[in-house]
Protein backbone atom coordinates (compact mmCIF):
# COMPACT_ATOMS: atom_id res chain seq x y z
CA UNK A 1 0.00 0.00 0.00
CA UNK A 2 1.42 3.36 -1.06
CA UNK A 3 2.03 5.80 1.82
CA UNK A 4 1.37 8.69 -0.58
CA UNK A 5 -2.10 7.31 -1.30
CA UNK A 6 -2.83 6.84 2.40
CA UNK A 7 -1.87 10.46 3.08
CA UNK A 8 -4.00 11.78 0.22
CA UNK A 9 -7.09 9.73 1.16
CA UNK A 10 -6.59 10.70 4.79
CA UNK A 11 -6.49 14.37 3.73
CA UNK A 12 -9.62 13.92 1.60
CA UNK A 13 -11.52 12.36 4.51
CA UNK A 14 -10.27 15.04 6.90
CA UNK A 15 -11.40 17.83 4.56
CA UNK A 16 -14.77 16.13 3.99
CA UNK A 17 -15.14 15.27 7.70
CA UNK A 18 -18.10 12.86 7.42
CA UNK A 19 -18.35 12.85 11.23
CA UNK A 20 -19.09 16.55 11.41
CA UNK A 21 -19.31 17.77 15.00
CA UNK A 22 -19.03 14.19 16.28
CA UNK A 23 -15.36 14.32 15.27
CA UNK A 24 -14.48 15.89 18.62
CA UNK A 25 -15.94 12.86 20.43
CA UNK A 26 -13.52 10.39 18.81
CA UNK A 27 -10.23 10.65 20.75
CA UNK A 28 -8.17 8.31 18.52
CA UNK A 29 -9.42 9.54 15.14
CA UNK A 30 -5.93 10.50 13.85
CA UNK A 31 -7.39 12.36 10.86
CA UNK A 32 -9.14 9.25 9.52
CA UNK A 33 -5.86 7.38 8.99
CA UNK A 34 -7.24 3.95 9.93
CA UNK A 35 -10.25 4.45 7.68
CA UNK A 36 -8.05 5.58 4.77
CA UNK A 37 -5.94 2.42 5.15
CA UNK A 38 -9.05 0.24 5.36
CA UNK A 39 -10.55 1.78 2.22
CA UNK A 40 -7.32 1.40 0.24
CA UNK A 41 -6.92 -2.20 1.39
CA UNK A 42 -10.03 -3.22 -0.56
CA UNK A 43 -9.51 -1.27 -3.78
CA UNK A 44 -7.00 -0.96 -6.59
CA UNK A 45 -6.59 0.89 -9.89
CA UNK A 46 -9.07 -1.43 -11.59
CA UNK A 47 -11.83 -0.78 -9.05
CA UNK A 48 -14.82 1.08 -10.52
CA UNK A 49 -16.01 4.25 -8.78
CA UNK A 50 -19.26 2.62 -7.62
CA UNK A 51 -17.29 -0.15 -5.89
CA UNK A 52 -14.96 2.40 -4.27
CA UNK A 53 -18.01 4.32 -3.09
CA UNK A 54 -19.55 1.21 -1.53
CA UNK A 55 -16.29 0.27 0.21
CA UNK A 56 -15.81 3.82 1.50
CA UNK A 57 -19.37 4.01 2.84
CA UNK A 58 -19.10 0.54 4.41
CA UNK A 59 -15.81 1.39 6.14
CA UNK A 60 -17.07 4.72 7.49
CA UNK A 61 -20.43 3.25 8.52
CA UNK A 62 -18.82 0.37 10.39
CA UNK A 63 -16.21 2.58 12.04
CA UNK A 64 -18.54 5.32 13.21
CA UNK A 65 -22.11 4.09 12.84
CA UNK A 66 -22.83 6.66 10.15
CA UNK A 67 -25.76 6.39 7.77
CA UNK A 68 -24.25 7.69 4.53
CA UNK A 69 -26.08 7.92 1.23
CA UNK A 70 -24.27 6.44 -1.78
CA UNK A 71 -25.66 9.20 -4.01
CA UNK A 72 -24.12 11.97 -1.92
CA UNK A 73 -20.76 10.26 -1.36
CA UNK A 74 -19.98 9.38 -4.98
CA UNK A 75 -17.97 12.59 -5.48
CA UNK A 76 -15.54 11.48 -2.77
CA UNK A 77 -15.23 8.03 -4.35
CA UNK A 78 -14.37 9.73 -7.64
CA UNK A 79 -11.62 11.67 -5.87
CA UNK A 80 -10.25 8.46 -4.33
CA UNK A 81 -10.26 6.86 -7.79
CA UNK A 82 -8.20 9.79 -9.05
CA UNK A 83 -5.80 9.44 -6.10
CA UNK A 84 -5.14 5.74 -6.68
CA UNK A 85 -4.68 6.25 -10.41
CA UNK A 86 -2.18 9.06 -9.81
CA UNK A 87 1.38 7.80 -9.94
N, C-alpha and C positions, 0 to 999 in steps of 0.2 A: 504494500500500500504506500503510495507516494505521500510524503510529509507535506509537500506543497499543496496537494489536493485536500488533505485534511485541514490545513490552515485556511484555505479558501472557502471550503464548505462551512467550517467553523465560523468564519467571518460573515458569510451569508446568513447563517442561522442567527448569529448575534445581531446583525443589522435588522433582520426580519423580526426577531424576538417573538416567536409564537406563544410564549408564556405570558407576555404582557406584564401586568403588575405582579403576577404570581412569581415572576423571576426572583424577586427579593426574598421569597420564602424557600428557595432551594439553595442551601448553603454550599453544596459541592457541585454547582452547575459548571464551573470552569469554561464559560463561554461556549457551551454546547459541544465541547470536544468529544465526549463519549458518544453523543448522538451522531456527530459527523463521522466518526470512525465506524459506527454501526451501519450507517447508511452506505458508506463507501465499501464496506465489506460485502454487501449483497449486489453491487452493481459493477458494471464495467463499460468500456467504450461502446459495446454492442447493445447495451440496454436501451430500449425505447423510453421516451419521456414518460409515457403513461405508467410503465413499470417503475421507473425511478420515483414518480409521484406516489405510487402506492407504497413503496418501501419507505419513503420519507415519512409519509403520514402514519404508517404502522409503527415505525420506530418512535416518533414523537408521541403518538397516542399511548403506546405501551410505557414509555418512560415517564410521562407526566399526566396521563389520564385525560388528554385533550380530545376534543371531538372536532376534528378538522374536516373540512369539506374538500374533496378532491378537485372540485371546479375552481376553488379559490386558491389552491396551493400549486396549481400546475405551473404558474410562472416561476416559482422557486425550483421546481423540478427541471424546467428548461435551463435555468441558470446552472444547476448542478451538472446537467448534461454538457453544457459548454465548458465547465470547469474540467470535467474528466476527459474531454476531447482536446483540451489545450495541452500542448506538450511543453 
